[in-house]
Amino acid sequence: MQNGVYPNGLVTAKETAPLLRVSEGTLRVWRKKQQGPPFLDREGRIYYRYADLESWLDKIRTVPDQG
């Protein structure tokens, strides 16, 4: 992911879904269950900070044993 595409650092749920390769419905379920990446709710409009998406992906990443 490279943030140059999103100059203000915010992406909508519609833009986020393909970045994470999930549906908008999955994002909605994650929000209701307090799972998934952090999000902003601005008067009912959902946004994700691009930096938060990258951090969340790093957090859930699995690194196989090298040995």
C-alpha positions as CSV (number, residue, x, y, z in Angstrom):
1,M,0.0,0.0,0.0
2,Q,1.2,3.4,-0.8
3,N,-0.4,6.5,0.6
4,G,0.3,8.8,-2.4
5,V,-3.1,7.9,-3.8
6,Y,-4.9,9.3,-0.7
7,P,-3.4,12.7,-0.1
8,N,-5.5,13.5,3.0
9,G,-4.8,10.0,4.5
10,L,-8.5,9.1,4.8
11,V,-10.3,6.4,2.8
12,T,-14.0,5.5,2.8
13,A,-15.3,2.1,3.6
14,K,-16.0,1.6,-0.1
15,E,-12.3,2.3,-0.9
16,T,-11.0,0.3,2.1
17,A,-12.8,-3.0,1.2
18,P,-10.8,-3.7,-1.9
19,L,-7.6,-2.7,-0.2
20,L,-8.1,-5.3,2.4
21,R,-9.8,-7.7,0.0
22,V,-13.0,-8.0,2.0
23,S,-16.5,-6.8,1.3
24,E,-18.0,-3.6,2.7
25,G,-20.4,-5.9,4.6
26,T,-17.4,-7.6,6.3
27,L,-16.1,-4.1,7.4
28,R,-19.5,-3.3,8.8
29,V,-19.6,-6.5,10.8
30,W,-16.1,-5.9,12.1
31,R,-17.1,-2.4,13.2
32,K,-20.2,-3.7,15.1
33,K,-18.1,-6.4,16.8
34,Q,-15.3,-3.9,17.6
35,Q,-12.9,-5.9,15.4
36,G,-10.8,-5.0,12.3
37,P,-8.9,-1.8,11.7
38,P,-9.7,1.5,13.7
39,F,-12.2,3.7,12.0
40,L,-13.7,7.2,12.2
41,D,-17.4,7.8,12.3
42,R,-18.1,11.4,11.2
43,E,-21.9,11.9,11.4
44,G,-22.6,8.4,10.1
45,R,-19.9,8.5,7.4
46,I,-17.2,5.9,8.0
47,Y,-13.6,6.6,7.2
48,Y,-10.3,4.8,7.8
49,R,-6.9,6.4,8.2
50,Y,-4.6,4.9,5.7
51,A,-1.8,4.8,8.3
52,D,-4.2,2.8,10.6
53,L,-4.8,0.3,7.9
54,E,-1.1,-0.3,7.4
55,S,-0.6,-0.6,11.2
56,W,-3.5,-3.0,11.5
57,L,-2.2,-5.2,8.7
58,D,1.3,-5.3,10.4
59,K,-0.3,-6.2,13.7
60,I,-2.3,-9.2,12.2
61,R,0.6,-10.4,10.0
62,T,1.9,-13.9,10.6
63,V,5.5,-14.6,10.1
64,P,6.4,-18.3,9.7
65,D,9.2,-19.8,11.7
66,Q,12.5,-19.8,9.9
67,G,13.9,-22.8,11.5
